[in-house]
Amino acid sequence: MRQNKKVLLIEDEKILGEILLTKLSDQGYEAKWELDGEAGMTAVREFRPDLILLDIVMPKMDGYEVLEQLGKDAELKKIPVIVISNSGQPVEIERILELGAKDYIVKAQFSPEEVLSKMRKYLTDDAAQGAPAASSSARKNVRILVIEDDAFLSTLATEAISKEGYRVTSAFDGKQAWELMQKETPDLVLLDIIMPDMNGFEVLKKMKADEKFKNILVIIFSNLGQEQEIAEAHNLGADDYLVKANFTLREVTEKIAALLTKHGKL
């Protein structure tokens, strides 16, 4: 059970630390929080966590140094580390992974649910495996509709989401999507904005005005990234907004899982 899972948070931002510590405790994890890398390394040896959430820029000892210290110890290097960083630069991510981190999350783009979703993938003993198994079973009953007019991207997104165990259908424009929704109501829609016949904003507006579809979760996945467009999407009822250039498909599937978990669908 999760009550047996020990998570160490090493993070010097107090507001973020409090949010994550509360979330971890609420989810039944035994959580400990340290404000710098030096105290974090002491806690690693004394607390013996099953997983570490690690910031990079910290006083006394930064996240890179923590990863280096962990890597020198045959036992400690086995502990999975997820880095939560302000930077999403490829050079930093590459260095983090080379030093042994399992995964990374960019602070500006994350939610606590996404952190929990990533954590479950790396807590691999028998007690932790129950959560992903249940999640995998639940995913078979979750219907996702991908609305994207770029055929290549639509195929890639559909395949990536299908591999996670969801039931996926796709539509190449808003009009086709509306017809598919009439036949089978999805639990979540991944929605492009610029499309022929009916654009994403029109689809979203139509969904939220319809009693049958207004509670469907919607993630916008678009090339458009101006504040005005993001604000319009949220005002129309979108649950999340992802700019295509900023996210890999793996990260999109993680956002999907986090949103479904948040709303009790997983």
Secondary structure, DSSP 4 states (H G I P E B T S, - for coil): -GGG-EEEEE---HHHHHHHHHHHHHTT-EEEEESSHHHHHHHHHHH--SEEEE-SS-SSS-HHHHHHHHHTSTTGGGS-EEEEES---HHHHHHHHHTT-SEEEEGGG--HHHHHHHHHHH--SHHHHHHHHHHHHHHTT-EEEEE-S-HHHHHHHHHHHHHTT-EEEEESSHHHHHHHHHHS--SEEEE-SS-SSS-HHHHHHHHHTSTTTTTSEEEEEES---HHHHHHHHHTT-SEEEEGGG--HHHHHHHHHHHHHHTT--
